Each structure stands twice: as C-alpha cells, then as structure tokens.
C-alpha cells in the first residue's frame, strides 16, 4: 500500500493560520457589515488578529491543517 497525501480542510485553511511557534492565528468575524449598531471600541478590537489558547481546539484545528 502506497503513501497518500492528507487533504486540508479548505474552510479551516481560509480562517486560520499557523504561526512559526505553532500557535493558531485568526481574525474576528462580524466586521464586514452592520457596524452602526456595534460600539467603535468593539469594531477596533476586531481589527487585530487573535490566537487560540484552548489546547483542545488547537489539536482539533491542527488535525485539519496537516501541512500548516
């Protein structure tokens, strides 16, 4: 039986990026429209990328991104 390539989950690859140290980086959702009802401090905080700290979620997402 030959070796085979692992498939990347494309939805996960569009939403998450792996940093060099192995952390998972993502951008907040909900910033594309309906911003008049959101506080400006909330919209400003959505600009920056965030990292996932929950270890269970990290292992789950890394399994769907086999090649980083």
C-alpha positions as CSV (number, residue, x, y, z in Angstrom):
1,X,0.0,0.0,0.0
2,X,1.5,3.3,-1.1
3,X,1.7,6.6,0.8
4,X,-1.0,9.1,0.2
5,X,-1.4,12.8,0.7
6,X,-3.6,14.2,3.5
7,X,-6.3,16.6,2.5
8,X,-6.5,20.0,4.0
9,X,-10.0,21.3,5.1
10,X,-10.3,24.3,2.9
11,X,-12.7,26.2,5.2
12,X,-10.2,25.9,8.1
13,X,-7.3,27.0,5.9
14,X,-9.2,30.1,4.9
15,X,-9.9,31.1,8.5
16,X,-6.8,30.1,10.5
17,X,-3.1,30.4,10.0
18,X,-0.3,28.7,11.9
19,X,2.5,30.8,13.4
20,X,6.1,29.7,13.4
21,X,5.9,28.8,17.1
22,X,2.8,26.6,16.5
23,X,0.1,28.9,17.7
24,X,-3.1,29.4,15.7
25,X,-3.9,32.9,14.5
26,X,-7.4,34.1,13.3
27,X,-9.3,37.3,12.6
28,X,-12.6,38.0,14.3
29,X,-15.8,37.6,12.4
30,X,-18.7,40.0,12.2
31,X,-16.7,43.0,11.0
32,X,-17.9,43.2,7.4
33,X,-21.3,44.9,7.8
34,X,-23.9,46.2,10.3
35,X,-21.2,48.2,12.1
36,X,-23.5,51.1,13.1
37,X,-25.0,49.0,15.8
38,X,-21.6,48.0,17.2
39,X,-19.6,50.2,19.5
40,X,-16.5,51.7,18.0
41,X,-14.2,50.1,20.6
42,X,-15.6,46.7,19.7
43,X,-15.0,47.3,15.9
44,X,-11.5,48.5,16.7
45,X,-10.7,45.4,18.7
46,X,-11.9,43.2,15.8
47,X,-9.1,44.6,13.6
48,X,-6.3,42.7,15.2
49,X,-5.6,39.0,14.8
50,X,-6.1,36.8,17.9
51,X,-4.6,33.5,18.9
52,X,-6.5,30.4,20.2
53,X,-5.4,29.4,23.7
54,X,-7.7,26.3,24.3
55,X,-5.5,23.3,23.8
56,X,-8.4,21.0,22.8
57,X,-9.3,23.4,19.9
58,X,-5.6,23.7,18.9
59,X,-5.2,19.9,18.4
60,X,-8.6,19.8,16.5
61,X,-7.6,22.6,14.1
62,X,-4.1,21.3,13.6
63,X,-5.5,17.9,12.5
64,X,-7.4,19.7,9.8
65,X,-4.3,21.6,8.6
66,X,-1.8,18.7,8.1
67,X,0.8,20.8,6.2
68,X,0.5,24.0,8.2
